[in-house]
């Protein structure tokens, strides 16, 4: 039994699969549509997807850091644009949150985002260790308010500051 599809047809199908993967709109429904359109089994579509992902991985090893960064940023922008359009068209907040998250990731990849800083001041601390535990428990809530992931809060410092006594040095 010979091949059912020519190399040219297979390459076009792989291009279609890659295009869909780049937009971030891959789903089982899309995979079924590709299978129907090309007259192939669903398993073949998933093998095509795996081949595209493998090719991307191999391509990555041959690229410099700057090339990888540029490619990642371009792909994130395409997915973000698609998610934003879907959010606007469907009124789906999850797509909008995804678009915002991708924007934040892009800023971090490009080195443009700065960690958020919190300063907690208390007059006297009877148990600094207990206070530190409390702050750590509150960080996820603070991160949620700021719209960032708690994992982005990577550094914490404790500094003991003396309270002013009210003396004015004779002035």
GUVO-586861 format. One record per residue: residue number from 0; residue in three letters; x, y, z of N, C-alpha, C in turn. Coordinates in steps of 0.2 Angstrom, whole numbers. Layout:
N
<num=NUM&residu=Ala&n.x=X&n.y=Y&n.z=Z&ca.x=X&ca.y=Y&ca.z=Z&c.x=X&c.y=Y&c.z=Z>
...
This chain:
171
<num=0&residu=Unk&n.x=4&n.y=-6&n.z=0&ca.x=0&ca.y=0&ca.z=0&c.x=4&c.y=6&c.z=0>
<num=1&residu=Unk&n.x=4&n.y=11&n.z=-5&ca.x=8&ca.y=17&ca.z=-6&c.x=5&c.y=22&c.z=-2>
<num=2&residu=Unk&n.x=9&n.y=28&n.z=-2&ca.x=7&ca.y=34&ca.z=1&c.x=0&c.y=37&c.z=-2>
<num=3&residu=Unk&n.x=-4&n.y=40&n.z=3&ca.x=-10&ca.y=42&ca.z=1&c.x=-10&c.y=50&c.z=-1>
<num=4&residu=Unk&n.x=-5&n.y=53&n.z=2&ca.x=-4&ca.y=60&ca.z=0&c.x=3&c.y=61&c.z=-2>
<num=5&residu=Unk&n.x=4&n.y=66&n.z=-7&ca.x=11&ca.y=68&ca.z=-9&c.x=15&c.y=72&c.z=-4>
<num=6&residu=Unk&n.x=21&n.y=72&n.z=-5&ca.x=25&ca.y=76&ca.z=0&c.x=23&c.y=83&c.z=0>
<num=7&residu=Unk&n.x=21&n.y=86&n.z=-6&ca.x=19&ca.y=93&ca.z=-6&c.x=12&c.y=94&c.z=-2>
<num=8&residu=Unk&n.x=8&n.y=89&n.z=-2&ca.x=2&ca.y=89&ca.z=2&c.x=3&c.y=89&c.z=9>
<num=9&residu=Unk&n.x=8&n.y=84&n.z=11&ca.x=10&ca.y=84&ca.z=18&c.x=13&c.y=90&c.z=21>
<num=10&residu=Unk&n.x=17&n.y=93&n.z=17&ca.x=20&ca.y=100&ca.z=19&c.x=15&c.y=105&c.z=20>
<num=11&residu=Unk&n.x=10&n.y=105&n.z=15&ca.x=5&ca.y=110&ca.z=16&c.x=1&c.y=109&c.z=22>
<num=12&residu=Unk&n.x=0&n.y=103&n.z=24&ca.x=-4&ca.y=101&ca.z=30&c.x=0&c.y=103&c.z=36>
<num=13&residu=Unk&n.x=7&n.y=102&n.z=36&ca.x=11&ca.y=103&ca.z=42&c.x=11&c.y=111&c.z=42>
<num=14&residu=Unk&n.x=11&n.y=115&n.z=37&ca.x=11&ca.y=122&ca.z=37&c.x=5&c.y=124&c.z=41>
<num=15&residu=Unk&n.x=-1&n.y=121&n.z=39&ca.x=-7&ca.y=123&ca.z=42&c.x=-7&c.y=122&c.z=49>
<num=16&residu=Unk&n.x=-5&n.y=116&n.z=51&ca.x=-4&ca.y=114&ca.z=59&c.x=0&c.y=119&c.z=62>
<num=17&residu=Unk&n.x=6&n.y=121&n.z=59&ca.x=11&ca.y=125&ca.z=62&c.x=7&c.y=132&c.z=63>
<num=18&residu=Unk&n.x=4&n.y=134&n.z=58&ca.x=0&ca.y=141&ca.z=58&c.x=-4&c.y=141&c.z=64>
<num=19&residu=Unk&n.x=-8&n.y=136&n.z=65&ca.x=-13&ca.y=136&ca.z=70&c.x=-9&c.y=136&c.z=77>
<num=20&residu=Unk&n.x=-4&n.y=132&n.z=78&ca.x=0&ca.y=132&ca.z=84&c.x=3&c.y=139&c.z=86>
<num=21&residu=Unk&n.x=5&n.y=142&n.z=80&ca.x=7&ca.y=149&ca.z=82&c.x=2&c.y=154&c.z=84>
<num=22&residu=Unk&n.x=-4&n.y=153&n.z=82&ca.x=-9&ca.y=158&ca.z=85&c.x=-12&c.y=156&c.z=91>
<num=23&residu=Unk&n.x=-10&n.y=150&n.z=94&ca.x=-12&ca.y=148&ca.z=100&c.x=-19&c.y=145&c.z=101>
<num=24&residu=Unk&n.x=-22&n.y=144&n.z=95&ca.x=-29&ca.y=142&ca.z=94&c.x=-30&c.y=134&c.z=94>
<num=25&residu=Unk&n.x=-25&n.y=130&n.z=95&ca.x=-25&ca.y=123&ca.z=95&c.x=-30&c.y=120&c.z=99>
<num=26&residu=Unk&n.x=-35&n.y=116&n.z=97&ca.x=-39&ca.y=112&ca.z=101&c.x=-41&c.y=106&c.z=98>
<num=27&residu=Unk&n.x=-44&n.y=101&n.z=101&ca.x=-46&ca.y=95&ca.z=98&c.x=-51&c.y=96&c.z=93>
<num=28&residu=Unk&n.x=-56&n.y=101&n.z=93&ca.x=-60&ca.y=103&ca.z=88&c.x=-57&c.y=105&c.z=82>
<num=29&residu=Unk&n.x=-52&n.y=109&n.z=82&ca.x=-48&ca.y=111&ca.z=77&c.x=-44&c.y=105&c.z=74>
<num=30&residu=Unk&n.x=-41&n.y=101&n.z=78&ca.x=-38&ca.y=95&ca.z=75&c.x=-43&c.y=91&c.z=71>
<num=31&residu=Unk&n.x=-49&n.y=90&n.z=74&ca.x=-54&ca.y=86&ca.z=70&c.x=-55&c.y=89&c.z=63>
<num=32&residu=Unk&n.x=-56&n.y=96&n.z=63&ca.x=-57&ca.y=99&ca.z=57&c.x=-52&c.y=98&c.z=52>
<num=33&residu=Unk&n.x=-45&n.y=98&n.z=54&ca.x=-40&ca.y=97&ca.z=50&c.x=-40&c.y=90&c.z=47>
<num=34&residu=Unk&n.x=-42&n.y=85&n.z=51&ca.x=-42&ca.y=78&ca.z=49&c.x=-47&c.y=78&c.z=44>
<num=35&residu=Unk&n.x=-53&n.y=81&n.z=45&ca.x=-59&ca.y=80&ca.z=40&c.x=-57&c.y=84&c.z=33>
<num=36&residu=Unk&n.x=-54&n.y=90&n.z=34&ca.x=-52&ca.y=93&ca.z=28&c.x=-47&c.y=90&c.z=24>
<num=37&residu=Unk&n.x=-42&n.y=86&n.z=27&ca.x=-37&ca.y=83&ca.z=23&c.x=-38&c.y=75&c.z=22>
<num=38&residu=Unk&n.x=-44&n.y=73&n.z=25&ca.x=-45&ca.y=66&ca.z=24&c.x=-41&c.y=61&c.z=27>
<num=39&residu=Unk&n.x=-39&n.y=63&n.z=33&ca.x=-34&ca.y=59&ca.z=37&c.x=-37&c.y=57&c.z=44>
<num=40&residu=Unk&n.x=-34&n.y=53&n.z=48&ca.x=-36&ca.y=51&ca.z=54&c.x=-34&c.y=56&c.z=59>
<num=41&residu=Unk&n.x=-37&n.y=57&n.z=65&ca.x=-36&ca.y=62&ca.z=70&c.x=-29&c.y=61&c.z=73>
<num=42&residu=Unk&n.x=-27&n.y=54&n.z=73&ca.x=-20&ca.y=52&ca.z=76&c.x=-15&c.y=55&c.z=71>
<num=43&residu=Unk&n.x=-16&n.y=56&n.z=65&ca.x=-11&ca.y=58&ca.z=60&c.x=-10&c.y=66&c.z=62>
<num=44&residu=Unk&n.x=-16&n.y=69&n.z=63&ca.x=-15&ca.y=76&ca.z=64&c.x=-11&c.y=78&c.z=71>
<num=45&residu=Unk&n.x=-12&n.y=73&n.z=76&ca.x=-8&ca.y=74&ca.z=82&c.x=0&c.y=72&c.z=80>
<num=46&residu=Unk&n.x=1&n.y=67&n.z=76&ca.x=8&ca.y=66&ca.z=74&c.x=11&c.y=72&c.z=70>
<num=47&residu=Unk&n.x=7&n.y=75&n.z=66&ca.x=9&ca.y=81&ca.z=63&c.x=11&c.y=87&c.z=68>
<num=48&residu=Unk&n.x=7&n.y=87&n.z=73&ca.x=8&ca.y=92&ca.z=78&c.x=14&c.y=91&c.z=82>
<num=49&residu=Unk&n.x=15&n.y=85&n.z=83&ca.x=21&ca.y=83&ca.z=87&c.x=28&c.y=84&c.z=82>
<num=50&residu=Unk&n.x=27&n.y=83&n.z=76&ca.x=32&ca.y=84&ca.z=71&c.x=34&c.y=91&c.z=71>
<num=51&residu=Unk&n.x=29&n.y=96&n.z=71&ca.x=30&ca.y=103&ca.z=71&c.x=34&c.y=105&c.z=77>
<num=52&residu=Unk&n.x=31&n.y=103&n.z=83&ca.x=34&ca.y=105&ca.z=89&c.x=42&c.y=102&c.z=90>
<num=53&residu=Unk&n.x=43&n.y=96&n.z=87&ca.x=50&ca.y=93&ca.z=87&c.x=54&c.y=98&c.z=82>
<num=54&residu=Unk&n.x=51&n.y=100&n.z=77&ca.x=55&ca.y=104&ca.z=72&c.x=57&c.y=111&c.z=76>
<num=55&residu=Unk&n.x=52&n.y=113&n.z=79&ca.x=53&ca.y=120&ca.z=83&c.x=59&c.y=119&c.z=88>
<num=56&residu=Unk&n.x=59&n.y=113&n.z=91&ca.x=64&ca.y=112&ca.z=96&c.x=71&c.y=111&c.z=93>
<num=57&residu=Unk&n.x=71&n.y=108&n.z=88&ca.x=77&ca.y=107&ca.z=84&c.x=80&c.y=114&c.z=81>
<num=58&residu=Unk&n.x=75&n.y=118&n.z=79&ca.x=77&ca.y=125&ca.z=77&c.x=80&c.y=129&c.z=82>
<num=59&residu=Unk&n.x=77&n.y=128&n.z=88&ca.x=79&ca.y=132&ca.z=94&c.x=87&c.y=131&c.z=96>
<num=60&residu=Unk&n.x=89&n.y=124&n.z=95&ca.x=96&ca.y=123&ca.z=97&c.x=101&c.y=126&c.z=92>
<num=61&residu=Unk&n.x=99&n.y=128&n.z=86&ca.x=103&ca.y=131&ca.z=81&c.x=103&c.y=139&c.z=81>
<num=62&residu=Unk&n.x=99&n.y=142&n.z=86&ca.x=98&ca.y=149&ca.z=86&c.x=102&c.y=152&c.z=92>
<num=63&residu=Unk&n.x=104&n.y=158&n.z=91&ca.x=107&ca.y=162&ca.z=96&c.x=102&c.y=164&c.z=101>
<num=64&residu=Unk&n.x=104&n.y=166&n.z=107&ca.x=99&ca.y=169&ca.z=112&c.x=95&c.y=175&c.z=109>
<num=65&residu=Unk&n.x=98&n.y=179&n.z=106&ca.x=94&ca.y=185&ca.z=103&c.x=89&c.y=183&c.z=98>
<num=66&residu=Unk&n.x=91&n.y=178&n.z=94&ca.x=86&ca.y=175&ca.z=89&c.x=80&c.y=172&c.z=92>
<num=67&residu=Unk&n.x=82&n.y=168&n.z=97&ca.x=77&ca.y=164&ca.z=101&c.x=72&c.y=169&c.z=105>
<num=68&residu=Unk&n.x=75&n.y=175&n.z=107&ca.x=71&ca.y=180&ca.z=111&c.x=66&c.y=183&c.z=106>
<num=69&residu=Unk&n.x=69&n.y=185&n.z=100&ca.x=65&ca.y=188&ca.z=95&c.x=59&c.y=184&c.z=92>
<num=70&residu=Unk&n.x=61&n.y=178&n.z=91&ca.x=56&ca.y=173&ca.z=89&c.x=50&c.y=172&c.z=95>
<num=71&residu=Unk&n.x=52&n.y=171&n.z=101&ca.x=48&ca.y=171&ca.z=106&c.x=43&c.y=177&c.z=107>
<num=72&residu=Unk&n.x=46&n.y=183&n.z=106&ca.x=42&ca.y=189&ca.z=107&c.x=37&c.y=190&c.z=101>
<num=73&residu=Unk&n.x=39&n.y=188&n.z=95&ca.x=35&ca.y=188&ca.z=89&c.x=29&c.y=183&c.z=90>
<num=74&residu=Unk&n.x=31&n.y=177&n.z=92&ca.x=25&ca.y=172&ca.z=93&c.x=21&c.y=174&c.z=99>
<num=75&residu=Unk&n.x=23&n.y=177&n.z=104&ca.x=19&ca.y=180&ca.z=110&c.x=15&c.y=185&c.z=108>
<num=76&residu=Unk&n.x=17&n.y=190&n.z=103&ca.x=13&ca.y=195&ca.z=101&c.x=7&c.y=193&c.z=97>
<num=77&residu=Unk&n.x=9&n.y=188&n.z=92&ca.x=4&ca.y=185&ca.z=88&c.x=-2&c.y=182&c.z=93>
<num=78&residu=Unk&n.x=0&n.y=178&n.z=98&ca.x=-5&ca.y=175&ca.z=102&c.x=-9&c.y=180&c.z=106>
<num=79&residu=Unk&n.x=-5&n.y=185&n.z=108&ca.x=-8&ca.y=190&ca.z=112&c.x=-13&c.y=194&c.z=108>
<num=80&residu=Unk&n.x=-12&n.y=195&n.z=102&ca.x=-16&ca.y=199&ca.z=97&c.x=-22&c.y=194&c.z=96>
<num=81&residu=Unk&n.x=-21&n.y=188&n.z=95&ca.x=-27&ca.y=183&ca.z=94&c.x=-31&c.y=183&c.z=100>
<num=82&residu=Unk&n.x=-28&n.y=183&n.z=106&ca.x=-32&ca.y=182&ca.z=112&c.x=-36&c.y=189&c.z=113>
<num=83&residu=Unk&n.x=-33&n.y=194&n.z=112&ca.x=-36&ca.y=201&ca.z=113&c.x=-42&c.y=201&c.z=108>
<num=84&residu=Unk&n.x=-41&n.y=199&n.z=102&ca.x=-47&ca.y=199&ca.z=97&c.x=-53&c.y=195&c.z=99>
<num=85&residu=Unk&n.x=-51&n.y=189&n.z=102&ca.x=-56&ca.y=184&ca.z=104&c.x=-60&c.y=187&c.z=110>
<num=86&residu=Unk&n.x=-56&n.y=190&n.z=114&ca.x=-59&ca.y=193&ca.z=120&c.x=-64&c.y=199&c.z=118>
<num=87&residu=Unk&n.x=-62&n.y=203&n.z=114&ca.x=-66&ca.y=208&ca.z=111&c.x=-72&c.y=205&c.z=108>
<num=88&residu=Unk&n.x=-71&n.y=200&n.z=103&ca.x=-77&ca.y=198&ca.z=99&c.x=-82&c.y=194&c.z=104>
<num=89&residu=Unk&n.x=-79&n.y=190&n.z=108&ca.x=-83&ca.y=185&ca.z=112&c.x=-85&c.y=188&c.z=119>
<num=90&residu=Unk&n.x=-82&n.y=193&n.z=121&ca.x=-83&ca.y=196&ca.z=128&c.x=-81&c.y=191&c.z=133>
<num=91&residu=Unk&n.x=-75&n.y=187&n.z=132&ca.x=-73&ca.y=182&ca.z=136&c.x=-67&c.y=185&c.z=140>
<num=92&residu=Unk&n.x=-68&n.y=186&n.z=147&ca.x=-63&ca.y=189&ca.z=151&c.x=-57&c.y=185&c.z=152>
<num=93&residu=Unk&n.x=-57&n.y=178&n.z=151&ca.x=-51&ca.y=174&ca.z=152&c.x=-46&c.y=175&c.z=146>
<num=94&residu=Unk&n.x=-49&n.y=177&n.z=140&ca.x=-44&ca.y=178&ca.z=135&c.x=-41&c.y=185&c.z=136>
<num=95&residu=Unk&n.x=-44&n.y=190&n.z=139&ca.x=-41&ca.y=196&ca.z=140&c.x=-36&c.y=195&c.z=146>
<num=96&residu=Unk&n.x=-37&n.y=191&n.z=151&ca.x=-32&ca.y=190&ca.z=156&c.x=-26&c.y=186&c.z=153>
<num=97&residu=Unk&n.x=-27&n.y=182&n.z=148&ca.x=-22&ca.y=179&ca.z=145&c.x=-18&c.y=184&c.z=141>
<num=98&residu=Unk&n.x=-21&n.y=188&n.z=137&ca.x=-17&ca.y=193&ca.z=134&c.x=-13&c.y=198&c.z=138>
<num=99&residu=Unk&n.x=-16&n.y=200&n.z=144&ca.x=-12&ca.y=204&ca.z=149&c.x=-6&c.y=200&c.z=151>
<num=100&residu=Unk&n.x=-7&n.y=194&n.z=153&ca.x=-2&ca.y=189&ca.z=156&c.x=4&c.y=189&c.z=150>
<num=101&residu=Unk&n.x=2&n.y=188&n.z=144&ca.x=7&ca.y=188&ca.z=139&c.x=11&c.y=194&c.z=138>
<num=102&residu=Unk&n.x=7&n.y=200&n.z=139&ca.x=10&ca.y=206&ca.z=139&c.x=16&c.y=207&c.z=145>
<num=103&residu=Unk&n.x=14&n.y=204&n.z=150&ca.x=18&ca.y=204&ca.z=156&c.x=24&c.y=200&c.z=155>
<num=104&residu=Unk&n.x=23&n.y=194&n.z=152&ca.x=29&ca.y=189&ca.z=151&c.x=33&c.y=193&c.z=146>
<num=105&residu=Unk&n.x=31&n.y=196&n.z=141&ca.x=35&ca.y=199&ca.z=136&c.x=39&c.y=204&c.z=139>
<num=106&residu=Unk&n.x=36&n.y=208&n.z=143&ca.x=40&ca.y=213&ca.z=147&c.x=46&c.y=210&c.z=151>
<num=107&residu=Unk&n.x=45&n.y=205&n.z=154&ca.x=50&ca.y=201&ca.z=158&c.x=55&c.y=198&c.z=153>
<num=108&residu=Unk&n.x=53&n.y=195&n.z=147&ca.x=58&ca.y=193&ca.z=143&c.x=63&c.y=198&c.z=140>
<num=109&residu=Unk&n.x=60&n.y=204&n.z=139&ca.x=64&ca.y=210&ca.z=136&c.x=67&c.y=213&c.z=142>
<num=110&residu=Unk&n.x=66&n.y=211&n.z=148&ca.x=70&ca.y=215&ca.z=153&c.x=67&c.y=221&c.z=155>
<num=111&residu=Unk&n.x=61&n.y=223&n.z=153&ca.x=57&ca.y=229&ca.z=154&c.x=53&c.y=229&c.z=161>
<num=112&residu=Unk&n.x=52&n.y=224&n.z=164&ca.x=48&ca.y=224&ca.z=170&c.x=52&c.y=224&c.z=176>
<num=113&residu=Unk&n.x=50&n.y=227&n.z=181&ca.x=53&ca.y=228&ca.z=188&c.x=49&c.y=224&c.z=193>
<num=114&residu=Unk&n.x=53&n.y=221&n.z=198&ca.x=49&ca.y=218&ca.z=203&c.x=45&c.y=224&c.z=207>
<num=115&residu=Unk&n.x=39&n.y=222&n.z=210&ca.x=36&ca.y=227&ca.z=214&c.x=39&c.y=227&c.z=221>
<num=116&residu=Unk&n.x=39&n.y=232&n.z=224&ca.x=42&ca.y=233&ca.z=231&c.x=37&c.y=235&c.z=236>
<num=117&residu=Unk&n.x=37&n.y=232&n.z=241&ca.x=33&ca.y=233&ca.z=247&c.x=37&c.y=235&c.z=253>
<num=118&residu=Unk&n.x=35&n.y=241&n.z=256&ca.x=38&ca.y=242&ca.z=262&c.x=33&c.y=242&c.z=268>
<num=119&residu=Unk&n.x=35&n.y=238&n.z=273&ca.x=31&ca.y=237&ca.z=279&c.x=34&c.y=240&c.z=284>
<num=120&residu=Unk&n.x=31&n.y=245&n.z=287&ca.x=34&ca.y=248&ca.z=293&c.x=30&c.y=247&c.z=299>
<num=121&residu=Unk&n.x=33&n.y=245&n.z=305&ca.x=30&ca.y=244&ca.z=311&c.x=34&c.y=247&c.z=316>
<num=122&residu=Unk&n.x=31&n.y=250&n.z=322&ca.x=35&ca.y=253&ca.z=327&c.x=40&c.y=248&c.z=331>
<num=123&residu=Unk&n.x=37&n.y=243&n.z=333&ca.x=41&ca.y=238&ca.z=337&c.x=38&c.y=231&c.z=335>
<num=124&residu=Unk&n.x=43&n.y=227&n.z=335&ca.x=41&ca.y=220&ca.z=333&c.x=43&c.y=215&c.z=339>
<num=125&residu=Unk&n.x=38&n.y=213&n.z=342&ca.x=40&ca.y=208&ca.z=348&c.x=43&c.y=202&c.z=345>
<num=126&residu=Unk&n.x=40&n.y=199&n.z=339&ca.x=43&ca.y=193&ca.z=336&c.x=44&c.y=194&c.z=329>
<num=127&residu=Unk&n.x=50&n.y=196&n.z=327&ca.x=51&ca.y=197&ca.z=320&c.x=50&c.y=191&c.z=315>
<num=128&residu=Unk&n.x=51&n.y=185&n.z=318&ca.x=50&ca.y=179&ca.z=314&c.x=43&c.y=178&c.z=313>
<num=129&residu=Unk&n.x=38&n.y=179&n.z=317&ca.x=31&ca.y=179&ca.z=316&c.x=29&c.y=184&c.z=311>
<num=130&residu=Unk&n.x=31&n.y=190&n.z=312&ca.x=29&ca.y=195&ca.z=307&c.x=31&c.y=193&c.z=300>
<num=131&residu=Unk&n.x=37&n.y=190&n.z=299&ca.x=40&ca.y=188&ca.z=293&c.x=35&c.y=183&c.z=290>
<num=132&residu=Unk&n.x=33&n.y=178&n.z=294&ca.x=28&ca.y=173&ca.z=292&c.x=22&c.y=176&c.z=290>
<num=133&residu=Unk&n.x=19&n.y=181&n.z=293&ca.x=13&ca.y=184&ca.z=291&c.x=14&c.y=188&c.z=285>
<num=134&residu=Unk&n.x=19&n.y=191&n.z=284&ca.x=21&ca.y=195&ca.z=277&c.x=21&c.y=190&c.z=272>
<num=135&residu=Unk&n.x=24&n.y=184&n.z=273&ca.x=24&ca.y=179&ca.z=267&c.x=17&c.y=176&c.z=266>
<num=136&residu=Unk&n.x=13&n.y=176&n.z=271&ca.x=6&ca.y=173&ca.z=270&c.x=2&c.y=179&c.z=266>
<num=137&residu=Unk&n.x=4&n.y=185&n.z=267&ca.x=0&ca.y=190&ca.z=264&c.x=2&c.y=192&c.z=257>
<num=138&residu=Unk&n.x=9&n.y=190&n.z=255&ca.x=11&ca.y=191&ca.z=248&c.x=7&c.y=189&c.z=242>
<num=139&residu=Unk&n.x=4&n.y=183&n.z=243&ca.x=0&ca.y=181&ca.z=237&c.x=-6&c.y=185&c.z=236>
<num=140&residu=Unk&n.x=-9&n.y=188&n.z=242&ca.x=-15&ca.y=192&ca.z=241&c.x=-13&c.y=199&c.z=238>
<num=141&residu=Unk&n.x=-7&n.y=202&n.z=240&ca.x=-4&ca.y=208&ca.z=238&c.x=-3&c.y=207&c.z=230>
<num=142&residu=Unk&n.x=0&n.y=201&n.z=228&ca.x=1&ca.y=200&ca.z=221&c.x=-5&c.y=200&c.z=217>
<num=143&residu=Unk&n.x=-10&n.y=197&n.z=220&ca.x=-17&ca.y=197&ca.z=216&c.x=-20&c.y=204&c.z=215>
<num=144&residu=Unk&n.x=-19&n.y=208&n.z=221&ca.x=-21&ca.y=215&ca.z=220&c.x=-17&c.y=219&c.z=214>
<num=145&residu=Unk&n.x=-11&n.y=217&n.z=214&ca.x=-7&ca.y=220&ca.z=209&c.x=-7&c.y=217&c.z=202>
<num=146&residu=Unk&n.x=-10&n.y=211&n.z=202&ca.x=-11&ca.y=208&ca.z=195&c.x=-5&c.y=204&c.z=193>
<num=147&residu=Unk&n.x=-1&n.y=202&n.z=198&ca.x=5&ca.y=198&ca.z=196&c.x=5&c.y=192&c.z=199>
<num=148&residu=Unk&n.x=9&n.y=187&n.z=197&ca.x=10&ca.y=181&ca.z=200&c.x=14&c.y=181&c.z=206>
<num=149&residu=Unk&n.x=12&n.y=177&n.z=212&ca.x=16&ca.y=177&ca.z=218&c.x=23&c.y=175&c.z=217>
<num=150&residu=Unk&n.x=24&n.y=171&n.z=212&ca.x=31&ca.y=169&ca.z=211&c.x=36&c.y=175&c.z=209>
<num=151&residu=Unk&n.x=33&n.y=180&n.z=206&ca.x=37&ca.y=186&ca.z=204&c.x=39&c.y=190&c.z=210>
<num=152&residu=Unk&n.x=37&n.y=188&n.z=216&ca.x=40&ca.y=191&ca.z=222&c.x=45&c.y=187&c.z=224>
<num=153&residu=Unk&n.x=51&n.y=189&n.z=223&ca.x=57&ca.y=184&ca.z=224&c.x=62&c.y=186&c.z=229>
<num=154&residu=Unk&n.x=61&n.y=192&n.z=232&ca.x=66&ca.y=194&ca.z=237&c.x=62&c.y=198&c.z=243>
<num=155&residu=Unk&n.x=64&n.y=196&n.z=248&ca.x=61&ca.y=199&ca.z=254&c.x=67&c.y=201&c.z=259>
<num=156&residu=Unk&n.x=66&n.y=207&n.z=262&ca.x=72&ca.y=209&ca.z=266&c.x=69&c.y=212&c.z=273>
<num=157&residu=Unk&n.x=72&n.y=211&n.z=278&ca.x=70&ca.y=213&ca.z=285&c.x=75&c.y=218&c.z=287>
<num=158&residu=Unk&n.x=73&n.y=224&n.z=289&ca.x=77&ca.y=229&ca.z=292&c.x=74&c.y=232&c.z=298>
<num=159&residu=Unk&n.x=78&n.y=232&n.z=304&ca.x=75&ca.y=235&ca.z=310&c.x=77&c.y=242&c.z=310>
<num=160&residu=Unk&n.x=72&n.y=246&n.z=311&ca.x=73&ca.y=253&ca.z=311&c.x=71&c.y=256&c.z=318>
<num=161&residu=Unk&n.x=75&n.y=260&n.z=321&ca.x=74&ca.y=263&ca.z=328&c.x=69&c.y=268&c.z=327>
<num=162&residu=Unk&n.x=64&n.y=268&n.z=332&ca.x=59&ca.y=274&ca.z=332&c.x=62&c.y=280&c.z=334>
<num=163&residu=Unk&n.x=61&n.y=286&n.z=332&ca.x=63&ca.y=292&ca.z=334&c.x=61&c.y=293&c.z=341>
<num=164&residu=Unk&n.x=65&n.y=295&n.z=346&ca.x=63&ca.y=296&ca.z=353&c.x=60&c.y=303&c.z=354>
<num=165&residu=Unk&n.x=60&n.y=307&n.z=350&ca.x=56&ca.y=314&ca.z=351&c.x=61&c.y=319&c.z=353>
<num=166&residu=Unk&n.x=68&n.y=317&n.z=355&ca.x=73&ca.y=322&ca.z=356&c.x=74&c.y=326&c.z=350>
<num=167&residu=Unk&n.x=75&n.y=333&n.z=351&ca.x=77&ca.y=337&ca.z=346&c.x=84&c.y=340&c.z=346>
<num=168&residu=Unk&n.x=88&n.y=337&n.z=351&ca.x=95&ca.y=339&ca.z=351&c.x=95&c.y=347&c.z=353>
<num=169&residu=Unk&n.x=91&n.y=349&n.z=358&ca.x=91&ca.y=355&ca.z=360&c.x=89&c.y=361&c.z=356>
<num=170&residu=Unk&n.x=85&n.y=359&n.z=351&ca.x=83&ca.y=364&ca.z=346&c.x=76&c.y=366&c.z=348>
